[in-house]
Amino acid sequence: MDGVRAAFARAGLVRTYEGRWLAGVCSGVAARLGIEAWVVRLVLLLLLVLPGSPFLVYAVLWFCMPPQGWVAPVCDA
């Protein structure tokens, strides 16, 4: 799992502490895209009317995106 989180961190997708409401996923995506967090939250709400589950996408991102300041552990192999 650390490899997935490291890949997200390299891509600039981290859960931010500033401006977070629940887990920081929307504010992290907004920071990566360079837009305001309310825009990402609004898009998430608008996706609720479409088939599929934006909550599932949110949960997966919550699990995969590392928190801000996360550092990958060093393997002693």
C-alpha positions as CSV (number, residue, x, y, z in Angstrom):
1,M,0.0,0.0,0.0
2,D,2.9,2.3,0.6
3,G,3.8,2.1,-3.1
4,V,0.4,3.4,-4.0
5,R,0.6,6.2,-1.5
6,A,4.1,7.1,-2.7
7,A,2.8,7.2,-6.3
8,F,0.0,9.5,-5.3
9,A,2.4,11.7,-3.3
10,R,4.8,12.0,-6.3
11,A,1.8,13.0,-8.5
12,G,1.0,15.8,-5.9
13,L,-2.2,14.2,-4.7
14,V,-2.2,14.4,-0.9
15,R,-5.0,15.0,1.6
16,T,-4.5,18.5,2.8
17,Y,-5.1,19.8,6.4
18,E,-5.9,23.3,5.3
19,G,-9.5,23.7,4.2
20,R,-10.5,20.1,4.8
21,W,-14.1,19.2,5.8
22,L,-14.1,15.5,6.2
23,A,-10.8,13.8,5.1
24,G,-9.2,16.4,2.9
25,V,-9.8,14.6,-0.3
26,C,-11.6,17.4,-2.1
27,S,-9.2,20.0,-0.9
28,G,-6.2,17.8,-1.9
29,V,-7.6,17.3,-5.4
30,A,-8.4,21.0,-5.7
31,A,-4.9,21.9,-4.6
32,R,-3.4,19.6,-7.2
33,L,-5.6,21.0,-10.0
34,G,-5.1,24.6,-8.8
35,I,-8.7,25.4,-8.2
36,E,-10.9,26.2,-5.2
37,A,-12.1,23.3,-3.1
38,W,-15.7,24.3,-3.3
39,V,-15.6,23.6,-7.1
40,V,-14.5,20.0,-6.5
41,R,-17.1,19.6,-3.7
42,L,-19.8,20.9,-6.1
43,V,-18.8,18.5,-8.8
44,L,-18.9,15.6,-6.3
45,L,-22.5,16.6,-5.3
46,L,-23.5,16.9,-9.0
47,L,-22.2,13.5,-9.7
48,L,-24.7,12.1,-7.2
49,V,-27.4,12.2,-9.8
50,L,-25.5,10.0,-12.2
51,P,-25.3,6.2,-12.0
52,G,-22.4,4.9,-10.1
53,S,-21.1,6.0,-6.7
54,P,-19.0,9.1,-6.2
55,F,-18.9,8.0,-2.5
56,L,-17.0,4.9,-3.6
57,V,-14.5,7.0,-5.5
58,Y,-14.2,9.4,-2.5
59,A,-13.6,6.4,-0.2
60,V,-11.0,4.9,-2.5
61,L,-9.2,8.3,-2.7
62,W,-9.4,8.6,1.0
63,F,-7.7,5.3,1.4
64,C,-5.1,5.8,-1.3
65,M,-4.1,9.4,-0.9
66,P,-1.5,10.0,1.8
67,P,-1.9,12.8,4.3
68,Q,0.0,16.0,3.8
69,G,3.6,15.6,5.0
70,W,3.5,11.8,4.6
71,V,6.9,10.2,4.0
72,A,7.3,6.7,2.5
73,P,8.8,4.2,5.0
74,V,12.3,3.0,4.2
75,C,12.7,-0.8,3.6
76,D,15.6,-2.5,5.3
77,A,16.0,-5.5,3.0
